[in-house]
Amino acid sequence: MLRRAVLFILILVAVVAAAVSSEKVSYKNHRVYRVYPTTEAQLLLLKKLEGNTNGVYWYWMPPKGLNERVDIVVPPDHVGEFTGAMDVVGLDYEVFIDDIQHLIDNQNSSEEKEGWTSYHTLEQINEWMSSLGRQYPEKVESFEAGRTYENRTIWGFKLSFGARPRPGIFIEGGIHACEWISPATVTYLANELLTSEDAAVRHLAESYDWYFVPIFNPDGYAYTHEHDRLWRKTRSPQANSKCTGVDANRNWDYKWNVSGASPEPCSGIYAGTRAFSEIETLTLSEYLYSVKDKLFAYLAFHSYSQLLMYPYSYTTGNLENFEESVRKFFISYHRVSCLFINLSFYDLTQRAMSRRAVEALAQRYGTQFEFGNAAETIYLASGCTIDWVKGVLGLPIVFIYELRDQGNYGFLLPADQIIPSGQEVMDSLVAMFDEAARLGYPKHPPL
């Protein structure tokens, strides 16, 4: 039955060349279907669907496990074959979003060139970063974090308050090009740390040095504005394939391609031909390695799902520093060890910080985030930045935010939610790093 369903799709799907057009891709009448696989055969079909159909179908929410939701984008001219394949394996489906283009057309609620009431282009964000150095030369220092396939610079900037070095926090945004809320939130956070007069935010800002790279994937981000709003990957051509790009968050050289990644170039989670095949990931890793002794924390921002997670993504196993975390947790909370017998797969320090952060995040607007190990909380994914930062650089505090929402808008979150998203995340960071300090982080002053 599974083989028949796969053949049904492959026979009906026409291979269309991915030629770059001067016109924007239209998603008129493209639907998002939501399905819940209940058998292994159904789950296997869904896992094969994207990579084996030359990118005709792709996931908003990829398959994770039985009875877990899967959101799939289906073009209007492939609805019949998709629903037919679902019927063959007995998989119930529902239309979750009826017309993606309608969401795209209504995403930007304002045409303002400045501020956080609309989403901005790569050029606008780069100019804003450049203007910070001119406006606050004593606090802001620009740096080149990497290069891209299309020969763009990956720009970043450091916020520093005072002459002496402070422990560093690195903030990553925009590695997946279509996730516009990520760089929007990252730039909002930077602006608040720089300008807010709130006492708690000022204390947070001035206690650390902050390294911001709002857009890890500039080529892809520019492409989402100029050609295809829902583009995800880098823009490098792939040998022997009509599909383009690599998932830059599956291409890092730590447990590369062991789980939750694809060898198929047309897949949205294509891992590349090898670790660091992409100039973006290679050069970014070189920059991160050059500043690793100045850092103790790393935060990555993605969308969507409303989750706060920590490494590892490639496995549900516990972290290397589990024993140290248990000791700190016991000392901090004066609990007896028998209460934690069932927590052997969790880093208790990260859990304590996560809990404080999501509780604080919910206070302002009631937004509910779940938290936990990334592999367990969302899905397996190898070759990710957070795993590389934890496994290679060894930073003690590493988190990934999956920002608003839970799927009603998905990657097309309206611009009027940028400021609320930034506000609630800032609330969470104040609580997170207050908890980190209470637990004794950072342990050592920066070099």
C-alpha positions in Angstrom: 0.0 0.0 0.0 2.8 2.4 0.9 4.7 1.6 -2.4 1.5 2.2 -4.3 0.9 5.6 -2.7 4.5 6.6 -3.4 4.3 5.5 -7.0 0.9 7.3 -7.3 2.6 10.6 -6.4 5.8 10.1 -8.5 3.8 9.2 -11.6 1.6 12.3 -11.3 4.1 14.9 -10.3 5.8 16.7 -13.2 9.4 17.8 -12.7 9.5 21.5 -13.2 12.8 23.3 -13.7 13.6 25.8 -10.8 14.6 28.6 -13.1 15.1 32.0 -11.5 12.4 34.4 -12.6 12.3 38.2 -12.4 8.7 37.8 -11.2 7.8 36.8 -7.7 6.5 33.3 -7.0 2.7 33.3 -6.5 1.2 31.1 -3.8 -2.4 31.8 -5.0 -4.6 29.0 -3.8 -1.7 27.0 -2.3 -3.1 25.2 0.7 -1.6 24.0 3.9 -3.0 20.6 4.8 -2.8 19.3 8.3 -2.6 15.5 8.9 -2.0 13.2 11.9 -0.3 10.0 11.0 -1.5 7.1 13.1 0.4 4.2 11.5 4.0 3.6 10.7 3.1 3.3 7.0 1.5 6.7 7.0 4.4 8.2 8.8 6.9 6.7 6.3 4.9 8.1 3.4 4.9 11.6 4.8 8.6 11.4 5.4 9.2 10.4 1.8 6.8 12.9 0.4 8.9 16.0 0.2 12.3 14.7 -1.1 10.8 12.3 -3.6 8.6 14.8 -5.4 11.2 17.3 -6.5 10.0 19.9 -4.0 6.4 20.0 -5.2 5.3 19.4 -1.6 7.1 20.8 1.4 6.5 21.0 5.1 5.6 23.8 7.3 5.7 21.3 10.2 7.6 18.1 9.3 6.8 14.6 10.4 7.8 13.8 14.0 6.0 10.8 15.2 2.7 9.0 15.4 -0.3 11.2 16.2 1.8 14.3 15.9 0.6 17.0 13.5 2.2 17.4 10.1 1.5 20.6 8.0 2.1 20.2 4.3 2.0 22.9 1.5 0.2 21.6 -1.5 0.0 23.6 -4.8 -3.5 23.9 -6.4 -2.6 21.7 -9.4 -1.5 18.8 -7.1 -4.4 18.7 -4.7 -6.0 15.7 -6.4 -2.8 13.6 -6.3 -2.1 14.6 -2.7 -5.6 13.7 -1.5 -5.5 10.6 -3.6 -2.3 9.4 -2.0 -3.7 10.2 1.5 -6.8 8.2 0.7 -4.6 5.2 -0.4 -3.0 4.9 3.0 -6.1 5.9 4.9 -4.7 9.1 6.2 -7.3 11.7 7.2 -6.5 15.3 6.2 -7.9 18.8 6.6 -7.3 22.2 5.0 -5.6 24.3 7.6 -4.8 27.3 5.5 -6.9 27.8 2.3 -4.8 30.4 0.4 -1.2 31.1 1.4 -0.9 34.1 -1.0 -3.7 35.9 1.0 -1.5 35.7 4.1 1.5 36.9 2.2 -0.4 39.9 0.8 -1.5 40.9 4.2 1.6 40.3 6.2 3.0 43.8 6.3 0.5 46.1 7.9 2.7 49.2 7.5 4.8 50.7 4.8 7.1 52.5 7.3 10.8 52.3 6.4 11.9 52.4 10.0 10.9 50.8 13.3 9.3 47.5 14.0 5.8 47.9 12.6 6.7 46.2 9.3 9.2 43.7 8.0 12.3 45.1 6.3 14.6 44.1 3.4 18.2 42.9 3.8 19.4 46.3 2.6 17.3 48.1 5.1 18.5 45.9 8.0 22.1 46.3 6.9 21.8 50.0 6.8 20.2 50.0 10.2 23.1 48.0 11.6 25.5 50.5 10.0 23.7 53.4 11.4 24.1 52.1 15.0 27.8 52.4 14.7 27.5 56.0 13.6 25.0 56.9 16.2 26.6 55.0 19.2 30.3 54.7 18.3 31.3 54.1 21.9 28.8 51.2 22.3 28.4 49.5 18.9 31.1 47.8 16.9 30.3 46.2 13.5 32.0 43.0 12.4 32.0 40.7 9.4 30.7 37.3 10.6 30.9 35.5 7.3 30.4 35.4 3.5 27.7 34.0 1.2 27.5 32.1 -2.0 26.3 35.2 -3.8 29.3 37.1 -2.3 27.3 39.1 0.3 28.8 39.9 3.7 27.1 38.4 6.7 27.1 41.5 9.0 27.0 41.5 12.8 27.5 44.0 15.6 28.6 44.0 19.2 26.9 45.9 22.0 29.3 46.7 24.8 28.7 49.0 27.8 31.9 50.1 29.5 35.6 49.7 28.8 36.2 46.3 30.5 35.2 43.0 28.8 32.1 41.3 30.0 30.9 37.8 29.5 29.5 37.4 26.0 26.1 36.4 24.7 25.7 35.6 21.0 22.4 36.0 19.2 21.6 34.4 15.9 18.7 35.2 13.6 17.5 34.4 10.1 19.2 31.2 9.3 16.0 30.0 7.6 15.2 32.7 5.1 11.4 32.6 5.2 11.2 33.0 9.0 11.0 36.8 8.9 9.9 37.2 12.6 13.4 35.9 13.6 15.5 38.9 12.3 12.7 41.3 13.2 12.7 40.1 16.8 16.5 39.9 17.0 16.9 43.6 15.9 14.1 44.6 18.2 16.0 43.0 21.2 19.2 44.8 20.2 17.4 48.1 20.0 15.9 47.6 23.4 19.2 46.6 25.0 20.7 49.7 23.5 18.0 52.3 24.3 15.5 51.0 26.9 15.3 52.9 30.2 13.6 50.0 32.0 15.8 49.1 35.0 15.7 45.4 34.5 16.5 45.7 30.8 19.4 48.1 31.6 20.8 45.7 34.1 20.6 42.9 31.6 22.2 45.0 28.8 25.1 46.3 30.9 26.0 43.0 32.6 27.1 41.4 29.3 28.7 41.9 25.9 26.2 41.2 23.2 27.0 39.8 19.7 24.2 40.1 17.2 24.0 38.5 13.7 20.4 39.2 12.7 20.6 37.4 9.3 22.7 34.2 9.0 21.4 33.5 5.5 21.4 36.9 3.6 21.1 35.3 0.1 18.0 33.4 1.1 16.5 36.3 3.0 17.0 38.6 0.0 15.4 35.9 -2.2 12.3 35.9 0.0 11.8 39.6 -0.7 12.6 39.6 -4.4 11.4 36.2 -5.7 9.9 33.6 -3.4 8.5 34.6 0.0 8.6 31.1 1.4 12.2 30.2 0.4 14.0 28.5 3.2 17.5 27.4 2.2 20.8 29.0 0.9 21.1 29.8 -2.8 23.9 27.6 -3.9 23.3 25.4 -7.0 23.4 21.7 -6.4 25.2 19.3 -8.8 23.0 16.9 -10.7 19.9 18.5 -9.4 17.4 21.1 -10.6 16.8 22.2 -7.0 18.8 24.9 -5.3 20.2 25.5 -1.8 21.0 23.7 1.4 19.3 24.0 4.8 21.9 26.0 6.6 20.7 24.6 9.9 21.5 21.1 8.9 25.0 21.8 7.5 27.1 22.2 10.7 30.0 19.8 11.4 28.7 18.2 14.6 26.7 14.9 14.2 26.1 16.0 10.6 23.3 14.1 8.8 22.7 11.5 11.4 19.0 12.3 12.0 16.3 14.7 11.0 18.0 15.8 7.8 17.7 14.7 4.2 20.2 13.6 1.4 17.7 14.8 -1.2 18.6 18.3 -2.8 14.9 19.2 -3.3 14.1 18.7 0.4 13.7 21.7 2.7 16.0 19.9 5.2 18.7 19.0 2.7 21.9 18.6 4.7 24.3 19.3 1.7 27.0 17.1 0.2 29.1 17.3 3.4 29.3 19.3 6.6 30.2 22.9 6.0 29.6 22.5 2.3 28.0 26.0 2.4 30.3 29.1 2.6 27.8 30.6 5.0 28.1 27.9 7.6 31.8 27.5 7.2 32.7 31.2 7.6 30.2 31.7 10.4 31.7 28.8 12.3 35.2 30.3 11.8 34.0 33.6 13.3 32.3 31.9 16.2 35.4 29.9 16.9 37.4 33.1 17.0 35.3 34.6 19.7 34.4 31.4 21.7 36.5 32.3 24.7 34.5 35.6 25.0 31.2 33.8 25.1 29.2 31.9 27.7 25.7 31.9 26.0 24.2 31.4 22.6 20.6 32.1 21.5 19.1 31.1 18.2 15.8 32.5 17.0 13.4 30.6 14.6 9.7 30.3 13.9 7.2 28.9 14.5 5.7 26.8 17.3 6.2 28.8 20.6 8.9 26.7 22.0 12.1 27.3 24.1 14.6 24.4 23.7 18.1 23.4 24.5 20.6 20.9 22.9 20.7 18.4 21.6 18.7 18.3 18.5 20.3 15.2 17.0 19.5 12.9 20.0 17.2 12.7 23.0 20.2 11.8 25.2 21.4 13.9 28.1 24.0 16.6 27.9 27.7 16.1 28.8 27.4 18.4 31.8 24.5 16.5 33.4 26.3 15.5 36.6 27.4 19.1 37.2 23.9 20.3 36.4 22.4 17.9 38.9 24.8 19.0 41.6 24.0 22.7 41.0 20.3 22.0 41.0 20.4 20.0 44.3 22.4 22.8 46.0 20.1 25.5 44.6 16.8 23.9 45.5 17.8 21.8 48.5 15.9 18.8 47.2 16.6 15.1 47.8 17.9 13.1 44.9 15.1 10.6 44.9 12.8 13.3 43.4 14.8 13.3 40.2 15.2 9.7 39.3 13.1 10.2 36.2 15.0 13.3 35.0 18.1 11.4 33.7 17.5 12.7 30.1 17.5 16.4 31.0 20.0 19.0 31.8 18.5 20.4 35.0 20.2 23.8 34.8 18.8 24.4 31.4 15.4 23.3 32.6 15.4 25.7 35.5 16.3 28.6 33.2 13.7 27.5 30.7 11.0 27.4 33.2 11.8 30.8 34.5 11.9 32.2 31.0 8.6 30.8 29.7 6.8 31.8 32.9 8.1 35.4 32.4 7.3 35.3 28.7 3.7 34.5 29.4 3.1 37.4 31.8 2.6 40.2 29.3 0.3 38.7 26.7 -0.4 35.2 27.9 1.6 33.6 25.2 2.3 30.0 26.1 5.7 28.4 25.2 6.6 24.8 25.9 10.2 24.0 26.8 12.6 21.0 26.8 15.3 19.2 24.9 15.0 20.1 21.2 14.9 16.6 19.9 12.0 15.6 22.2 10.2 18.9 22.1 10.0 19.5 18.4 11.8 16.8 16.3 15.2 15.2 15.6 17.5 17.5 13.5 21.2 17.1 13.1 23.9 19.5 11.9 22.2 22.4 13.7 23.9 25.5 15.0 22.9 24.9 18.6 24.4 21.4 18.6 27.6 22.6 17.1 27.9 25.4 19.6 27.3 23.1 22.5 29.3 20.1 21.2 32.3 21.9 19.6 32.5 25.3 21.4 31.3 23.9 24.7 29.2 26.9 25.8 27.3 26.2 28.9 24.1 28.1 28.0 22.6 27.4 24.6 18.9 27.9 23.7 16.7 28.0 20.6 13.5 30.0 20.5 10.7 29.0 18.1 8.7 32.2 18.1 5.0 32.9 17.5 2.7 31.4 16.4 1.4 27.8 16.6 0.4 27.6 12.9 -2.5 29.9 12.1 0.0 32.2 10.2 3.1 30.0 10.4 6.0 31.6 8.6 3.7 34.5 7.6 3.2 36.1 11.0 1.6 39.6 10.6 3.9 42.5 11.2 1.7 43.9 13.9 3.0 41.0 16.1 6.7 42.0 15.8 6.7 44.3 18.8 4.6 42.0 21.0 7.0 39.2 20.1 10.0 41.3 21.0 8.5 42.5 24.2 7.7 39.1 25.6 11.0 37.6 24.5 12.8 40.5 26.3 10.8 39.6 29.4 12.0 36.0 29.1 15.6 37.0 28.7 15.6 39.1 31.8 14.3 36.1 33.8 16.5 33.6 32.0 19.8 35.4 32.8 18.7 36.3 36.3 18.3 32.5 36.8 21.6 31.9 35.1 23.3 34.3 37.5 21.6 32.6 40.5 23.0 29.3 39.3 26.5 30.6 39.0 26.8 31.5 35.3 29.1 32.6 33.8 31.7 30.8 35.8 34.8 32.7 34.7 35.4 36.2 33.4 36.0 36.5 29.7 39.5 36.5 28.3 
